[in-house]
Amino acid sequence: HQWTMVHRRSRYLIGSVESNEDMLPSMTAQVLQAQIRSSVGDLYGDFGVGSVLPSLTVKFFSPAWRIFIVRVDREFVELLRSAMAVITFIAQREVRLHVVRTAGSARSCRRCAARLLSFETSKRPCGRQGAAAMPPPRERERWQELRREAEVELARMQP
């Protein structure tokens, strides 16, 4: 009897967290994953949790930029998207999760997340346009440092 390895086909969901608050300091990747798992359980019961749980992983989350990456087996992408759509509160904060793109590889996922990060950077910190959009130098440095940290963490993300 010869054993063969099974190649798991995963998908990466790149998304953003919509909230009225500027930063979400109490929200972490673990808290996000636990809330998604709870939502899957509420919607699909033991079947959903048993199906999704082995492959569900939050690979990246930036509370400052509100960007996340979730990996799941491709069979359960729609199940996971529907579970994420009904999440309204995480860590006692009102939020909405939006899936921006579904990627088939870690490389394309990182590219999309980097584009999303640069787009979010252009909107920060106050969303104004033109000369009024320039924040004070100290705050600008703080946001640039947060972006660099997010880019480094994103580059280190394992498939």
Beta strands, then each sheet from edge to edge (+ up, - down):
strand 1: 10-19
strand 2: 57-62
strand 3: 67-73
strand 4: 89-90
strand 5: 93-103
sheet 1: 2+ 3- 1+ 5- 4+
end
